[in-house]
Amino acid sequence: MADAGEVLVLGECLEGQLMPTTGEIIAAGRQLADDLDTTLGCGLLGHGLEHAAEAALRHGADRSYVVDQALLARFQTELYLEALTRLCRAVSPGVLLMARTQSGRDLAPRLAARLGVSLAQDCLEVKIDPSTKHLLATRPVYGGNAMATLLCLQTPQFATVRPKVYSPLSTQDARQGEVVPVPVELDPAMARTKVVSVAKEEIEGVKLEDARIVVSGGRGLGGPEGFRPLQELANALGAGIGASRAAVDSGWVPYSWQIGLTGKTITPDVYITVGISGASQHIAGCSGAKCIVAINKDREANIFRYARYGIVGDWQKLIGAIIEAAEAWDKPVDPPQIPTP
Amino acid sequence: MSLHIVVTAKQVIDPEIPKSAFKIDPTSKRVVVPSSFPPVVNGFDEHAVEAALRIKDTQEAKVTVLGVGKTFSIDVMRKLLAMGADELVLVQDAAIDESIDSRVTAQLLSAAIKKIGGFDLILCGRQASDWDNAQVPLILTEALALPCITLAKKIEVGNGTVTIERVVPEGLEVVETPLPALVTVSNELGLPRYPTMRAIMAANRKRPSIWKLSDLSVDPATLQPSLRLVDLFVPVQDHACEFIDGGDEREIAHKLFQKLRETRLI
């Protein structure tokens, strides 16, 4: 192992399978390990992780460190935190990466505190500073109005990476690596917080995070009834439907619809916004869209800085024509028709 | 028995400041704010104060608001007293570098909370609107060895237990933990109350407790950040929006779908 210490990424599994974000941070960590001329480890917690441990190797890790225990079958903050702390102490990495997911957001700052280091949170880019060989992490600040680049000075140099920023490497079945079980003693009494119940919300239509097209509305819709024509447009396009924080805070639509820094992060091919001004808080959740179409009455609205196509006008007058055009649009036939010889 | 709730609060640059007024001094690597935009209380911290007051609406409770920073506008922070908090404690010291390092902030809050003492519940905003780090509450929970529940939509306290409703990707989760505990509050809680005129007048007569680092027996030498800010810059937007015009709405809509088809994305 090189002097710098190994690069360790802490992955996530669900029911024994790698989460997509794990592939993303393996890709980010692979580059760092190569630049430092060291190895890449992937830490995994859960129960029944044989497949996940092998999958992490195929995705680009040199080693999978596995804490496989029945107590870790379901996520519980304190047990996961304890297992991660023990794992990090055992591996003693030079650089540590996690994905800023729902659970990563809760775990990473606490793990950093337990390891006695500071954390660069929610980064869009992580790289090795060529002169100091330390981790350089770039993250949005002031609601996306500015970017900050931080140099991590302590070991392990620790950053979380925003999901969907890095793309997983293509998996290679022939890739060899080592699976290292890490023994950790856990006591169920460590779990002080207890989930009493989960009320699942039925999602109608297309799931926002997976949608290729998303239609979304904001304060400019003026009220909950504005989302009705938007739903028609979404149906015509087979699109998911979302909203800005202003619309959910006003109680017009449920919180599960919120796209933005404190809501969902989406990466559709086409994102159509109606009556959304484009506050930085919102842009943080949709900047990964390939093409943003903005409809807003104010030509100076911030959303037009990010949009590829803009329409300035009254949405109430426009929406009918847009739904009509969407319904008339002949969707590509799937799968593509192969001409018979 | 009366419940003692400590709420942490930060003073931040107004997040609604227009992009055109947002400037960075490249030498000091700090944001320069025109004086026409006074600082505000971090929005999520107002939600945390609101959460504390809703508990106080239903049972006997004392709410202490705590902030740490280099300088405060007392009038800005007084808003939290006007909302209904009982006490305001500000750790204000020139030696505090309003730093990029959440660990330093959490260390100061932890020392101040130990000095305040006798708390049952600590409430924090889920994150601050300036650096959006969402770290301080979680480091603080470690420093105080407390259980922690994040992103509360609703908080209930009873029989030495706090029960939280929180929004998760799957729906709504209910989590409980014994007191004392730390809870972070999200905007799903609903809008914070507006102070009444009478409450504003009363708050103006209250004197916040102002503490220095020396009051906390914190050695300034231990407050060195371990993240170094090497650059702070405004990202460049390098593409222009193509505006679609037309004689009527149908023409505009038609042109839009034509354009989208050309991109091969739809």
Interface residues (C-beta under 8 A of the other chain):
Chain A: T77 E78 Q102 R105 D106 P109 R110 A112 A113 R114 V117 S118 L119 A120 Q121 D122 L136 T138 P140 V141 Y142 G143 G144 N145 A146 M147 A148 T149 L150 L151 C152 L153 Q154 R192 T193 K194 V195 V196 S197 V198 A199 K200 E201 I213 L237 R245 D249 Y255 S256 L261 T262 K264 D269 V270 Q281 K290 C291 V293 A294 R299 N302 F304 R305 Y306 A307 R308 Y309 G310 I311 V312 G313 K317 L318 G320 A321 I322 E324 A325 A326 W329
Chain B: I13 P15 K19 F22 I24 V31 I100 D101 S102 R103 A106 R126 Q127 S129 D130 W131 D132 N133 A134 Q135 L138 I139 T141 E142 A143 P147 C148 I149 T150 K153 T163 V167 V168 P169 E170 G171 L172 E173 V174 V175 E176 T177 P178 S186 N187 E188 L191 P225 S226 L227 R228 L229 V230 D231 L232 F233 V234 P235 Q237 H239 C241 E242 F243 I244 D248 E249 R250 I252 A253 H254 L256 F257 K259 L260 R261 T263 L265 I266
